[in-house]
Amino acid sequence: MARKYSKKASADVERAMKKRKAGTLRSGRSKKKVTSRKQAIAIGLSEARAEGKKVPKKTAKKRKTAKKTAGKTAKKSKRKAKK
């Protein structure tokens, strides 16, 4: 089975993790200090992706809006029925 991530991509993630541990890793535009391990990994993978290294594409987030809007309309109809 082939590797999901290239060795160079793994090295980028490792570098980001070491910078986080040292307290010098900063996030995007805001330049806030990164303290989260998951955020450090995401930054390393994002940089590897930008450099064209072998990294799988980001997975799309699942939408929950359909359920939320259905629940809101049901609540509104209940309110109208009470009046």
C-alpha positions as a Python dict, from the first residue, in 0.01 Angstrom:
ca = {
    (1, 'M'): (0, 0, 0),
    (2, 'A'): (131, 345, -92),
    (3, 'R'): (196, 621, 158),
    (4, 'K'): (-81, 877, 209),
    (5, 'Y'): (168, 1155, 287),
    (6, 'S'): (514, 1201, 139),
    (7, 'K'): (821, 1197, 364),
    (8, 'K'): (875, 1568, 289),
    (9, 'A'): (517, 1646, 400),
    (10, 'S'): (583, 1457, 724),
    (11, 'A'): (896, 1664, 772),
    (12, 'D'): (692, 1985, 729),
    (13, 'V'): (447, 1870, 997),
    (14, 'E'): (735, 1777, 1226),
    (15, 'R'): (889, 2124, 1178),
    (16, 'A'): (555, 2288, 1263),
    (17, 'M'): (523, 2073, 1576),
    (18, 'K'): (872, 2172, 1692),
    (19, 'K'): (794, 2541, 1634),
    (20, 'R'): (472, 2501, 1837),
    (21, 'K'): (664, 2336, 2120),
    (22, 'A'): (916, 2621, 2115),
    (23, 'G'): (629, 2873, 2115),
    (24, 'T'): (721, 3038, 1786),
    (25, 'L'): (448, 2896, 1558),
    (26, 'R'): (199, 3162, 1447),
    (27, 'S'): (-131, 3123, 1263),
    (28, 'G'): (-246, 3287, 936),
    (29, 'R'): (-336, 3655, 909),
    (30, 'S'): (-391, 3721, 1279),
    (31, 'K'): (-41, 3596, 1368),
    (32, 'K'): (-173, 3458, 1698),
    (33, 'K'): (46, 3205, 1878),
    (34, 'V'): (-62, 2845, 1810),
    (35, 'T'): (-92, 2628, 2120),
    (36, 'S'): (-312, 2349, 1983),
    (37, 'R'): (-144, 2031, 1860),
    (38, 'K'): (-415, 1978, 1597),
    (39, 'Q'): (-376, 2332, 1467),
    (40, 'A'): (1, 2283, 1435),
    (41, 'I'): (-53, 1966, 1230),
    (42, 'A'): (-305, 2148, 1009),
    (43, 'I'): (-58, 2432, 946),
    (44, 'G'): (220, 2185, 855),
    (45, 'L'): (-7, 1998, 611),
    (46, 'S'): (-136, 2321, 461),
    (47, 'E'): (219, 2444, 395),
    (48, 'A'): (312, 2107, 240),
    (49, 'R'): (2, 2125, 20),
    (50, 'A'): (97, 2477, -93),
    (51, 'E'): (444, 2354, -191),
    (52, 'G'): (292, 2075, -402),
    (53, 'K'): (396, 1782, -183),
    (54, 'K'): (194, 1461, -171),
    (55, 'V'): (-84, 1532, 78),
    (56, 'P'): (-448, 1422, 45),
    (57, 'K'): (-705, 1693, -23),
    (58, 'K'): (-895, 1845, 268),
    (59, 'T'): (-1217, 1662, 350),
    (60, 'A'): (-1535, 1865, 315),
    (61, 'K'): (-1727, 1939, 634),
    (62, 'K'): (-2070, 1782, 664),
    (63, 'R'): (-2354, 2032, 661),
    (64, 'K'): (-2597, 2046, 950),
    (65, 'T'): (-2797, 2344, 822),
    (66, 'A'): (-3080, 2131, 682),
    (67, 'K'): (-3163, 1989, 1025),
    (68, 'K'): (-3134, 2327, 1198),
    (69, 'T'): (-3367, 2505, 958),
    (70, 'A'): (-3622, 2223, 977),
    (71, 'G'): (-3622, 2252, 1356),
    (72, 'K'): (-3666, 2631, 1344),
    (73, 'T'): (-3967, 2614, 1113),
    (74, 'A'): (-4132, 2356, 1337),
    (75, 'K'): (-4083, 2583, 1641),
    (76, 'K'): (-4226, 2881, 1456),
    (77, 'S'): (-4537, 2688, 1355),
    (78, 'K'): (-4589, 2579, 1718),
    (79, 'R'): (-4567, 2943, 1833),
    (80, 'K'): (-4826, 3050, 1577),
    (81, 'A'): (-5059, 2766, 1687),
    (82, 'K'): (-5044, 2884, 2050),
    (83, 'K'): (-5145, 3240, 1959),
}
